[in-house]
Amino acid sequence: MKYSRIVFLLSCVLPIFLSAAEPSAFGAGDLTSSNPYGLTSNEKVILDTKKKLHTVSVKSNNQADKLDSLRERIDGLQSVIESLSRQAHNNKIDLKNQTQVNELKSNNSSEYEKRLSELAQKNEISLTKQELLISEISLIVDEINTKYVSKEEFNALVKDVNNFKTLVTKELKASARKTSKTKNNTRTSVEIAKAAKAYFDKKYYTNAIQDYELLISKNYKPAYAYYMIAEMNYRRKNYSNAISYFKKSSSLYSKASYMPKLMLHTALSMLESGDNGHAKAFFGAIVSKYPDSAEAKEAKLYIQP
């Protein structure tokens, strides 16, 4: 039941973050990729939570199968124990009868020895079966203890999901605040754009980002607004966020005049993030697509052997 609630929670909240269209020029931020890159802090939380949930789900399913197998073996052990109990009772009767036989053993000692041998052989076979079953059960229990979901693992997953819920709540509240601010703002989009650029020029990035986000909510030149927010994240060395916003800008308008710089700063952000493979591919794309640009000249420095 707890696992199903966790799956239901993720199925409800993941679409909030995954609804953006994928751009043609980027693979950054693609959570379905086998090797995702350019993830924002929120996307990293989503990806980590998805991986943990998948691991626990697989472990719990395997654990259920092993427990079913364990129950079958326990049933078999119980049958053997019941058989041993009956055998012990019969042996007790047989031993009692042996007192009578002892009186005659001087005359029939070979028959007495034969009966004792048969009785010992039966007991040995039963004990061997019991030892095999106990050995199998011990192996299964050891495997469960070492490989499957522990109470600590489950509690850790619950903690991660609760943290994820807190993250989603913050995102929803922030979105509500932005919507409220948009409705209450009396400035025109042109005025907001001028103010945002003025803040940017003065390096008041916090104010500039707020105004560019306001322009995005108004759908006023959103490609450029995403680009400017990306630039400010790049200057602040928030490289994952920068890549995400560069990607959004490119997806909306891939023929913008600032595309060479957008791709160069994307490549440099990847390089700073340790993603050398994708960075090199972007440097090559800049040289190929914009060979006469200043950005291509700089990109060549990073792809020369």
Summary of the structure (lengths in Angstrom):
residues: 305
radius of gyration: 36.0
end to end distance: 56.8
largest distance: 123.4
contacts: 870
relative contact order: 0.10
helix: 81%
strand: 0%
